[in-house]
């Protein structure tokens, strides 16, 4: 049986991706933070009951230093071949100017969004190349294309890193049988904005939410097709395109800040 390792799998896009892998008979190694242990174990039990697969739930706080190595040790103990790696886990600091960040929270976000993703990718891509097949799916964000990004500076920058490293890796992997895809959704109805500390979601709703199952299906298909990138939604593509061609960086920063502003209407 082939196996997929999915981080941030207890809910949202990660859980929906797990369902797609399970439907296709692919075994699962699902990871979440210890805070989501109950949800993760419930999902593992549900998928094992619905599909003829093996599924395992592992808990590790991937925002801590050394977390990637500890997760790899847990996966190694299962002695399962990881054919698919999905770096879905991510966090954001939203609605604050950079100078108002809490340093500890900033470090944890960068550790999760950049360092852990990079370390897991580097570890699992090597045996994939040796086998001559494998798929990597990284969750980026449309925010990574918007510069300057008002009131979301470090999160947007961390996702710009994911976009850049994923597309560069995709180029490096040509003719190896292994591919890397990044999925760049816009606002999606998950608990991301609550976890990020965003008080007023009404501004986000004005752009229109996507549903996590729709985003997961788009990313899953793109990954299997070996595409380097996929950005769901016409409006999402238009917004990011306009941001890139805008003659006014002040306008871009103000509009993006308005979208994620904490201030109530």
C-alpha positions as CSV (number, residue, x, y, z in Angstrom):
1,X,0.0,0.0,0.0
2,X,1.2,3.5,-0.8
3,X,1.1,6.1,2.0
4,X,0.5,9.8,2.2
5,X,1.9,11.9,5.0
6,X,-0.3,14.9,5.6
7,X,0.4,17.6,8.2
8,X,-2.3,19.8,9.6
9,X,-4.8,17.0,8.9
10,X,-7.3,17.3,11.8
11,X,-9.6,19.6,9.9
12,X,-10.1,22.0,7.0
13,X,-8.2,21.4,3.7
14,X,-5.9,18.8,5.3
15,X,-8.8,16.6,6.4
16,X,-10.5,16.9,3.0
17,X,-7.3,15.9,1.3
18,X,-7.0,12.9,3.6
19,X,-10.5,11.8,2.5
20,X,-9.5,12.0,-1.2
21,X,-6.4,9.8,-0.6
22,X,-8.4,7.3,1.4
23,X,-11.0,7.1,-1.3
24,X,-8.3,6.2,-3.8
25,X,-7.0,3.4,-1.5
26,X,-3.9,5.2,-0.4
27,X,-2.9,4.7,3.2
28,X,-2.6,7.6,5.6
29,X,-0.1,9.0,8.1
30,X,-1.9,12.1,9.5
31,X,-0.3,14.6,11.7
32,X,-1.8,17.4,13.9
33,X,-0.8,19.4,16.9
34,X,-1.5,17.8,20.3
35,X,-4.3,20.4,20.7
36,X,-6.2,18.6,17.9
37,X,-5.6,15.1,19.1
38,X,-9.2,14.2,19.6
39,X,-10.3,15.5,16.1
40,X,-7.4,13.7,14.5
41,X,-8.1,10.3,16.1
42,X,-11.8,10.7,15.2
43,X,-10.8,11.3,11.5
44,X,-8.5,8.3,11.5
45,X,-11.2,6.0,12.9
46,X,-13.8,7.4,10.4
47,X,-11.6,6.9,7.3
48,X,-10.5,3.4,8.4
49,X,-14.2,2.5,8.8
50,X,-15.1,3.8,5.4
51,X,-12.2,2.6,3.2
52,X,-10.0,-0.5,3.1
53,X,-6.9,1.4,4.2
54,X,-4.5,1.7,7.0
55,X,-4.4,5.1,8.7
56,X,-2.3,6.4,11.6
57,X,-2.6,9.6,13.6
58,X,0.6,11.3,15.0
59,X,0.7,14.4,17.1
60,X,3.5,16.8,17.0
61,X,3.6,20.6,17.4
62,X,5.4,21.5,14.1
63,X,5.9,25.1,15.2
64,X,8.6,24.1,17.6
65,X,12.3,23.7,16.8
66,X,13.3,20.2,15.9
67,X,9.6,19.2,15.3
68,X,10.3,17.9,11.7
69,X,12.9,15.5,13.0
70,X,10.6,14.3,15.8
71,X,7.8,13.7,13.3
72,X,10.2,11.8,10.9
73,X,11.2,9.6,13.8
74,X,7.5,8.7,14.5
75,X,6.9,8.0,10.8
76,X,10.1,5.9,10.6
77,X,8.9,3.8,13.5
78,X,5.8,2.8,11.4
79,X,8.2,1.5,8.6
80,X,5.9,2.7,5.9
81,X,6.8,4.1,2.4
82,X,5.8,7.7,2.0
83,X,4.8,8.2,-1.6
84,X,3.0,11.4,-1.1
85,X,4.0,14.4,1.2
86,X,1.4,17.1,1.8
87,X,2.7,20.1,3.7
88,X,-0.6,21.5,4.7
89,X,0.0,22.7,8.3
90,X,0.3,26.5,8.5
91,X,-0.4,29.4,10.8
92,X,-0.7,33.2,10.3
93,X,-0.5,36.5,12.1
94,X,-3.3,38.5,10.6
95,X,-4.6,42.1,11.2
96,X,-1.4,43.4,12.8
97,X,1.3,45.7,11.6
98,X,4.7,44.0,11.6
99,X,6.0,46.2,14.4
100,X,3.2,45.1,16.7
101,X,4.0,41.4,16.5
102,X,4.8,39.2,19.4
103,X,8.3,37.9,18.8
104,X,7.5,34.4,20.1
105,X,4.4,34.1,17.9
106,X,6.4,35.3,14.9
107,X,9.1,32.7,15.4
108,X,6.6,29.9,15.8
109,X,4.8,30.9,12.6
110,X,8.1,31.0,10.6
111,X,9.2,27.7,12.1
112,X,5.9,26.1,11.0
113,X,5.4,27.7,7.6
114,X,9.0,27.7,6.4
115,X,11.4,25.6,8.4
116,X,9.3,22.5,9.1
117,X,7.9,22.5,5.6
118,X,11.5,22.7,4.2
119,X,12.9,20.0,6.4
120,X,10.1,17.6,5.7
121,X,10.3,18.2,2.0
122,X,14.1,17.8,1.9
123,X,13.9,14.5,3.9
124,X,11.2,12.8,1.9
125,X,12.1,14.0,-1.6
126,X,15.4,12.1,-1.6
127,X,13.9,8.6,-1.3
128,X,11.2,9.5,-3.7
129,X,13.9,10.3,-6.3
130,X,15.7,7.0,-5.5
131,X,12.4,5.1,-6.2
132,X,11.7,7.2,-9.3
133,X,8.2,8.3,-8.2
134,X,6.5,10.5,-5.7
135,X,4.4,13.6,-5.3
136,X,4.8,16.6,-3.0
137,X,1.9,19.1,-2.4
138,X,2.7,22.3,-0.5
139,X,0.0,24.7,0.7
140,X,0.9,28.2,-0.2
141,X,-1.6,31.1,-0.5
142,X,-2.6,33.8,-2.8
143,X,-1.3,36.2,-0.1
144,X,2.2,35.2,-1.2
145,X,1.7,37.0,-4.5
146,X,0.6,40.3,-3.0
147,X,3.4,42.7,-2.2
148,X,3.3,44.8,-0.1
149,X,0.8,43.0,2.0
150,X,-0.6,45.3,4.6
151,X,-1.3,43.9,8.1
152,X,-0.2,40.4,7.0
153,X,3.5,41.0,6.2
154,X,5.2,38.0,7.7
155,X,2.5,35.5,6.8
156,X,2.4,36.7,3.2
157,X,6.2,36.6,3.1
158,X,6.3,33.0,4.4
159,X,3.9,31.9,1.7
160,X,5.9,33.7,-0.9
161,X,8.8,31.5,0.2
162,X,6.6,28.4,-0.2
163,X,5.6,29.5,-3.7
164,X,9.2,30.2,-4.7
165,X,10.8,27.1,-3.2
166,X,8.0,24.8,-4.6
167,X,8.2,26.1,-8.1
168,X,12.0,26.0,-8.0
169,X,11.9,22.4,-6.7
170,X,9.4,21.5,-9.4
171,X,12.0,22.7,-11.9
172,X,14.8,20.7,-10.2
173,X,12.8,17.5,-10.2
174,X,12.3,17.4,-14.0
175,X,12.8,13.9,-15.4
176,X,13.1,12.3,-11.9
177,X,9.5,10.9,-11.8
178,X,8.9,13.1,-8.7
179,X,6.8,16.3,-8.8
180,X,6.2,19.2,-6.5
181,X,2.9,21.2,-6.7
182,X,1.9,24.2,-4.6
183,X,-1.7,25.0,-4.0
184,X,-2.5,28.8,-3.6
185,X,-6.0,29.3,-2.3
186,X,-7.6,32.5,-1.3
187,X,-9.9,33.0,1.7
188,X,-11.2,29.5,2.6
189,X,-13.8,28.7,5.2
190,X,-11.6,27.0,7.8
191,X,-10.5,28.0,11.3
192,X,-7.4,29.8,10.0
193,X,-8.7,33.3,10.6
194,X,-9.8,32.5,14.2
195,X,-6.5,30.9,15.0
196,X,-4.7,33.8,13.4
197,X,-6.5,36.2,15.7
198,X,-8.7,37.9,13.1
199,X,-11.7,39.3,14.9
200,X,-13.8,40.6,12.0
201,X,-14.3,38.0,9.3
202,X,-16.9,40.1,7.5
203,X,-14.2,41.9,5.5
204,X,-12.9,38.5,4.3
205,X,-16.3,37.4,3.3
206,X,-16.6,40.4,0.9
207,X,-14.1,38.6,-1.3
208,X,-16.0,35.4,-1.1
209,X,-15.0,32.2,0.7
210,X,-14.1,28.9,-0.9
211,X,-15.0,25.7,0.7
212,X,-12.2,23.4,1.9
213,X,-13.5,20.3,0.1
214,X,-13.4,22.3,-3.2
215,X,-9.9,23.5,-2.6
216,X,-8.7,20.0,-1.7
217,X,-10.1,18.5,-4.9
218,X,-8.4,21.1,-7.0
219,X,-5.1,20.6,-5.3
220,X,-5.4,16.8,-5.3
221,X,-6.0,16.7,-9.1
222,X,-3.2,19.2,-9.8
223,X,-0.8,17.1,-7.6
224,X,-1.6,13.9,-9.5
225,X,-1.2,15.7,-12.8
226,X,2.2,16.9,-11.8
227,X,1.4,20.6,-12.2
228,X,3.9,23.0,-10.5
229,X,1.2,25.4,-9.3
230,X,-2.6,25.8,-9.1
231,X,-4.5,28.9,-7.9
232,X,-8.2,28.1,-7.4
233,X,-10.9,30.6,-8.4
234,X,-11.3,33.2,-11.1
235,X,-11.6,36.1,-8.6
236,X,-8.5,34.8,-6.7
237,X,-6.5,34.9,-10.0
238,X,-7.8,38.4,-10.9
239,X,-7.0,39.9,-7.4
240,X,-3.4,38.5,-7.4
241,X,-2.9,39.6,-11.0
242,X,-4.1,43.1,-10.3
243,X,-1.8,43.3,-7.2
244,X,1.2,42.4,-9.4
245,X,0.5,45.0,-12.0
246,X,-0.7,47.8,-9.7
247,X,1.3,51.0,-10.4
248,X,0.8,52.0,-6.7
249,X,2.4,50.0,-3.9
250,X,0.5,52.2,-1.5
251,X,-2.8,51.2,-3.0
252,X,-1.9,47.5,-2.9
253,X,-0.8,47.7,0.7
254,X,-4.0,49.6,1.7
255,X,-6.4,47.3,0.0
256,X,-4.8,44.1,1.4
257,X,-4.7,45.7,4.9
258,X,-8.4,46.6,4.5
259,X,-9.3,43.0,3.8
260,X,-7.7,41.7,6.9
261,X,-8.3,44.7,9.2
262,X,-9.3,44.0,12.7
263,X,-11.4,47.1,12.8
264,X,-15.2,46.6,12.8
265,X,-17.4,48.3,10.2
